[in-house]
Amino acid sequence: GYSPLAQITPANVKRLQPVWSLSTGVTEGHQSPPMVNDGIMYITTPLNIVYAINAATGATLWQYKRQLPFDLSLLHPTNRGVALYGDKVYMATSDAMVVALNARTGAVVWEKPVEDYKTGYYMTMAPLAVNGKIMVGVSGGERGIRGFVAALDATTGAQVWKTFTVPAPG
């Protein structure tokens, strides 16, 4: 991603030193970039865990772990991050849901299905927040699903629109 920060340069980068680290205890590959807002860093891990971390100290403020269905078949448990919008943190899940969490407490505000995981759909991408909408795309092409991008209302989770990325027959 892009950062407008100018304090770290090619000339001084070698002087950087770690001030804290965090072990999530999850051994799968982590692909979530950190999202920082108002001193709080949000990350996700494989298997749909969200951490809120004090960015200055590394202290975990809260953790949310999605209880995935027992019959969910995961090819890979990847999660690629969250979206931040207003006072909420949004995560797309392996069981094709979007979860909205209170950014300060981690409490579930709403959770909405985007599609039925039993038909091959899942989600690994980080949602995108734009103008009061949370946009997500589905995964599952290797399972024969019909791809789409959907937008949910950031406040209620109600679906606002859905656009298929793979044409229907004919």
N, C-alpha and C positions, 0 to 999 in steps of 0.2 A: 504494500500500500504506500501511499504518498503521505509524507509529513512535512509541514512547513517549518518545523523546528530547525534552527540554525546553530544550536549550541554544540552539536556533535559534528565534527568535520574530519576529513581524512587526516588532518594533522594531529588531532587530539584523541581520536577513537582508541588508540592503543592504551590510553590511560584509564579507560573504563574498567570497573571492577564490580563483580556481583555484590549486592547488598542483602539479598535474600533469595531463597529458592523454595519450591513447593513440589512435593511428591504427591501425586493423586492416588497412587496405589493401583492404577489401571495400567495393565501391561500392553494393551493394544496401541497402535500408532495414534498419536495425538496430532490432529490437523487443524485445531482451532486457534486462530489468531486472537490475541487478547483485545478486548474492547474496553476502553477506559473512559469513564465519565465521572466528573466531580470527585476524583480521588479513589474511585472504586473500579477495580479491574474485574471483568467478567470473562470467564473461559468455560468451554465445554470440554468434556472428555468423551471417548467412545462409551457406548452404553448409556448415553443421554444423561449425563451428570453435568450440572451447572454449578460453578463456584463463583461467589462474590468475594473478592479479596481486597484488603486495604492495600492500595498500590504502593504506598510509602513503606509499610512495614512487612508486608507479606502475610499478615494475619488473615485467616479465613473468617469472613463475617457471617456467611451462611452457605449452605450447600443444598441443592435440590437434586434428587435422583428419581428419574421417571421409572415407575414400576411398569415394565414391559410385559405384554401378555405371554403366558406360558407357552402358547402354541406359535409364537413368532419365530420364523426361520430367518436368521441373519446371515447373509453372505459375508458381510463385514460390518462391524458395529460403529463405523465412522460417524462422527459429528463434527461439522466444520464451523460451528460458532453460533453466536447470538446476534440479534438486532436489538438496538435500544431505541425506545420511542417514548417520550413523556416520562412517566414514572414506572415504566414496565420494561422487562427483559423478555424477549421472545425466542423460543427454540423450536425448530422443526425436529420431529422425532422419528425413530426407526419404525414405529407403528403408524406412520402417516398422519400424525396429529401436529397441531401447533399448540404450544403451551405458552401462556402469558403469565409471568411471575411479577410480583411486586418487587421493584428494584432494591428497596431498602430492607425487606424482610425475607424475600424468597417465597412468600406465600403464593399459592396458585390463585390467580385472578380469574382465569378461564382456560379451558382446554377444548379444542374443537377438532373433530376429524376432518381431514382434507380428502381422504379417500379410504377405502377398506384395505387394510394390510393383508387380509386373507386372500385377496385377488392378485397379490404380487407387488402392490405399491409399498414404497418406503421413502423416507427422506433423509438425506445426509447433509444437505446444503445449509448454509447460514441464511436465515430470512433476510429480506431487504425491506426497510421501513421507509416509506415515502408518502408524504401528504396524508397521514392518518390511515394508511393502509400497510398491511404486512404481506409482502409478496413471497411466495414459495414455489418451487418447482419440485416435481416428483421424480423419484428414481424407480427403476424396475424394468427398464427396457430389455434386460437379459431374461426377464420372466414373461415377456410378451405384453406388457401393459401399454396403454396409449398415453404418451407423455402430455403434460400440460403445465401451465403456470397459472396459479390462482392468487387472488388478493383477498385478504380478510380485513374487516374493519378492526382497527387497532384497539378500540374501546370494548367492543362486544364479541369479536371473533366471528361475526356473521360473514359469510362469503359475499363479496361484492361483485367479483367477476371471475371468469375462468376461460382461458384461451388454450386450445389444444395445439400442441407443437407437432403432432403427427396427424396427417389428414385421415378422415374416416374413409372407409371403402367407397369408391366411386367419386 
